[in-house]
Amino acid sequence: MRTALYMAAVSAIRTNPLIRAFYEHLTASGKPRKVAIVACMRKILTILNAMAKTQTRWHPPAALQPA
């Protein structure tokens, strides 16, 4: 499970604006890169749990969607 979440986090940091902004905020505030990746893993897991609980699909926040 950890390996799958790690790869998902690395991919999300490159492609998902929400996760990328979170990662950049953590690294800018002085967190080591590996710690920031693990924090992104946890954030992805939290998002997935919320999606499963409410049975909804992924909808990025309106502020992050292209105009």
Backbone as a ProteinNet text record, in pm:
[ID]
protein_1_A
[PRIMARY]
MRTALYMAAVSAIRTNPLIRAFYEHLTASGKPRKVAIVACMRKILTILNAMAKTQTRWHPPAALQPA
[TERTIARY]
82.1	0	87.6	193.6	281.2	347.2	389.3	453.2	356.1	232.8	132.2	101	89.2	63	180.8	303	421.1	421.2	397	396.5	281.8	166.8	53.7	87	156.6	193.3	293.1	392.6	491.9	424.3	333.2	260.2	169.2	102.6	11.6	86.6	206	285.7	316.5	332.6	360.9	236.4	120.1	3.5	-115	-131.2	-248.1	-215.5	-285.2	-252.8	-271.7	-369.4	-394.1	-278.6	-236.4	-127.5	4.7	24.6	147.1	161.3	52.1	55.7	86	28.5	53	199.6	254	394.6	488.1	461.3	546.2	540.1	423	409.9	496.2	492.7	570.5	720.5	764.8	908	955.8	870.2	907.3	918.6	843	849.5	960.4	1043.6	1161.4	1152.4	1042.7	1031.7	1120.2	1183.6	1260.3	1166.3	1221.6	1139.3	1067.3	1134.9	1071.2	956.1	974.1	867.7	747.3	771.7	663.7	590.4	662.7	598.7	509	556.8	475.4	351.3	363.4	246.9	146.7	197.1	109.5	40.9	114.6	54.9	-64.4	-44.7	-152.6	-269.4	-240.3	-346.6	-427.3	-358.9	-428.4	-517.8	-465.7	-543.8	-666.9	-652.5	-765.7	-870.8	-825.7	-917.9	-990.9	-917.5	-980.3	-1081.2	-1049.2	-1143.7	-1271.1	-1257.1	-1374.4	-1457.7	-1390.3	-1462.3	-1538.1	-1477.4	-1543.3	-1662	-1645.3	-1751.5	-1873.5	-1850	-1961.3	-2000.6	-1926.6	-1950.2	-1956.7	-1853	-1844.2	-1718.4	-1715.6	-1597.9	-1509.3	-1386.4	-1292	-1334.3	-1349.3	-1377.9	-1279.3	-1181.2	-1085	-1155.5	-1101.9	-1162	-1171.6	-1274.6	-1299.6	-1184.7	-1115.7	-1004.2	-887	-878.2	-765	-797.5	-924.2	-960.7	-919.6	-877.4	-839.2	-958.8	-933.4	-1039.7	-1091.7
-118.1	0	126	124.1	241.3	271.2	167	186.3	246.8	196.7	249.8	395.9	428.8	567.2	657.4	606.2	684.9	721.2	622.5	648.5	742.2	725.4	814.1	957.4	972.1	1105.7	1172	1097.4	1153.7	1198.1	1115.8	1150.5	1271.9	1274.8	1385.6	1516.7	1510.9	1633.1	1693.1	1609.2	1659.3	1706.9	1644.2	1670	1734.9	1715.5	1765.6	1901	2007.4	2140	2151.4	2081.9	2088.1	2024.9	1907	1837.2	1910	1960.3	2033.5	2157.7	2232.6	2352.2	2315.8	2206.1	2159.8	2120.7	2047	2004.8	2125.6	2219.5	2338.5	2423.8	2429.9	2503.1	2438.3	2305.1	2234.8	2251	2235.8	2248.6	2393.1	2488.9	2629.3	2665.3	2594.5	2623.1	2545.4	2474.4	2411	2262.2	2198.4	2053.5	1981.6	1873.1	1792.4	1734.2	1707.6	1661	1530.6	1436.3	1306.9	1324.1	1412.5	1438.4	1501.1	1590.7	1654.5	1551.5	1457.2	1352.6	1266.1	1229.7	1149	1226.5	1355.7	1438.1	1439.4	1442.7	1436.3	1299.6	1194.8	1060.5	1058.9	1116.9	1120.7	1204.4	1315.4	1401.1	1326	1252.3	1173.2	1068.6	1002.2	901.1	962.7	1081	1150.3	1185.9	1234.7	1269.4	1144.8	1035.3	910.7	856.8	864.8	820.6	904.4	1034.8	1122.2	1091.8	1065.5	1032	900.7	802.4	673.4	688.4	770.2	789.7	856.5	958.6	1032.4	977.1	878.2	815.9	920.9	1003.8	1107.4	1087.7	1153	1151.7	1269.8	1270.2	1378	1501.2	1611.5	1741.7	1839.1	1886	1981.7	2110.1	2178.7	2306.2	2403.6	2485.9	2578.8	2676	2711.3	2806.8	2747.3	2614.9	2550.5	2503.5	2515.5	2472.6	2577.6	2532.6	2629.8	2713.2	2836	2928.2	2899.4
0	0	0	78.1	87.3	-46.7	-116.8	-246.7	-347.1	-347.8	-440	-407.6	-279.9	-241.7	-276	-260.1	-293	-441.5	-527.1	-671	-709.3	-644.4	-671.5	-629.1	-517.1	-469.7	-562.9	-607.7	-699.3	-828.7	-878.3	-999.7	-976.3	-861.9	-831.4	-814.6	-758.9	-743	-879.6	-978.5	-1113.8	-1186.3	-1163.2	-1247.4	-1177.7	-1046.9	-976.3	-913.4	-952.5	-899.8	-747.9	-692.9	-549	-471.2	-510.9	-442.8	-468.7	-589.7	-621.2	-533.2	-517	-432.8	-287.5	-239.4	-103.5	-86.4	-183.4	-179.5	-181.9	-270.2	-281.1	-154.2	-92.3	33.6	142.3	149.3	251	228	103.4	76.2	94.2	61.8	80.3	228.4	311.8	455.4	525	446.9	503.7	528.9	492.8	512.4	411.8	453.2	356.9	250.2	132.3	20.4	49.9	114.1	145.7	244.5	341.8	438.7	367.8	274.9	199.5	113.4	56.1	-24.8	62.9	182.1	273.3	316.6	336.5	370.2	254.3	131.8	14	5.4	41.9	44.6	140.7	257.5	356.8	307	240.5	187.3	80.4	-6.5	-108.6	-42.8	60.3	131.1	197	253.4	314.9	210.5	96.6	-12.1	-60.9	-79.2	-125.1	-24.3	104.1	207	205.1	188.6	182.1	57.8	-53.9	-176.4	-160.6	-95.1	-73.7	21.7	123.8	222.3	161.4	78.8	17.8	-118.3	-166.9	-298.2	-409	-414.8	-516.9	-600.1	-712.6	-799	-763.6	-815.8	-791.5	-868.2	-798.2	-858.1	-796.4	-874.8	-818.6	-777.1	-677.5	-636.3	-753.6	-753.5	-863.3	-884.2	-777.9	-790.1	-868.7	-874.8	-941.5	-1083.4	-1125	-1259.3	-1360.6	-1481.4	-1585	-1628.2	-1664.6	-1704.8	-1842.6
[MASK]
+++++++++++++++++++++++++++++++++++++++++++++++++++++++++++++++++++

